[in-house]
Amino acid sequence: MNLLAWSRTFEVEFRQYIAPFWLNRVMDIENHTFAGEVDSKGNSLHQAPKGGILTARILWTFSHAWMLFHDDIYKKAADEAFRFLMDYFWDPEYGGTYWLVDWRGIPLDTKKHLYSNAFSMYALVEYHRATGNQEALEKAKEIFRLVEQFAHDSEHLGWLESFERDWSPLADSRLAEGEHNAPKSMNTHLHWMEAMTNLLRVWRDPLLETRQAEMLRLFLEHIIHSSRHQLILFLDRDWTPLSEIISFGHDIEASWLLVEAAELLGNVEILREAHKRSLLMVEAVMKGGLDSDGALVYEADSHGWVQTNKDWWPQAEAVVGFFNAYQLSGEEKYLEQSMRSWNWIQTKLRHPTGEWWWGTDQKGNPLQRELAGFWKCPYHNSRMCFEILERVERFAGD
């Protein structure tokens, strides 16, 4: 199969499977709302709480889909997600977005986590890019300024994680139960970098450029382990590592987000180092994270695999990350693995509704978890489709 024909299978995936699920089982455009959860059988739970991360990721997905495919239903979905984010998640007193609201839009958890606000900024920029909406861009800039004021660590650099509604410090910085309560995390920094990348596409602000350069150096010097080329997941304020767990999905995701950020910033020295480290990270994933069936296992430590489920999002990131490595190096083994990852997804992950299962266990049995919810969003798999379509189009045109 040639690359152009292969890439068109991703358009089919989004337009015939993923998008219809989200439009028909999650979005309720007529009533200006959406379901906060869809269970493993495909039942829409309209009275489930709605997360800020889910809302922002819906907004980003359909904004980008509108830019790519120009289907009016995608713009309508983006318009609804934008209005919901502004009406129910935006804090009119202190700025930024809440963590969680109930099914009617009444705030349930008003904390300001940098991770969630990063996705709000990321999505607001995308909506502005898609529609020209100026309010969305101004709100994105406001988030950047709030984070600069309250979250930036001027002593050790980087960003702190979690805040009360009024942006005063919050002792519990965890995104989910069971995580380290660490002052800084790889995951939040990764997605704040991604959000700044998107903002730089439309606003070449000198401070924003400075902060993105700072972020890239932090990844290259502190967050990516210097010898094993894997991400350190949790860190103290002074960048002392607080965790030895390896997350293969985050490693492969960071390998291409790092390059994207460096390319847009345009610093030649940083870009050269980002290219080098990206390929080293991909090699580490290939050697340590792939099961015999070609799928990524979830986590490992210094003794080996500790969590062997194959969740949906690392598989989507693998398709993009390995293709990015092929683009950087020209080595066919990376293209072959990207295609192999995509084949595994098509064979193992598609639910009868069109969306993907949460994942499988190591033997390939589907994990009976929600199809949509606080963390199960149309972001990783939709973005995979968009990235491959756009990358192959550019690649073919070179």
Secondary structure, 3 states (H helix, E strand, C coil): CCHHHHHHHHHHHHHHHHHHHHHHHHEEHHHCEECCEECCCCCEECCCCEEHHHHHHHHHHHHHHHHHHCCHHHHHHHHHHHHHHHHHHECCCCCCECCEECCCCCEEECCEEHHHHHHHHHHHHHHHHHHCCHHHHHHHHHHHHHHHHHCECCCCCCECCEECCCCCECCCCCCCCCCCCCCEEHHHHHHHHHHHHHHHCCCCCHHHHHHHHHHHHHHHHHHECCCCCCECCEECCCCCECCCCEEHHHHHHHHHHHHHHHHHHCCHHHHHHHHHHHHHHHHHHHHHCECCCCCECCEEECCEEEECCEEHHHHHHHHHHHHHHHHHHCCHHHHHHHHHHHHHHHHHCECCCCCECCEECCCCCECCCCCECCCCCCCHHHHHHHHHHHHHHHHHHC
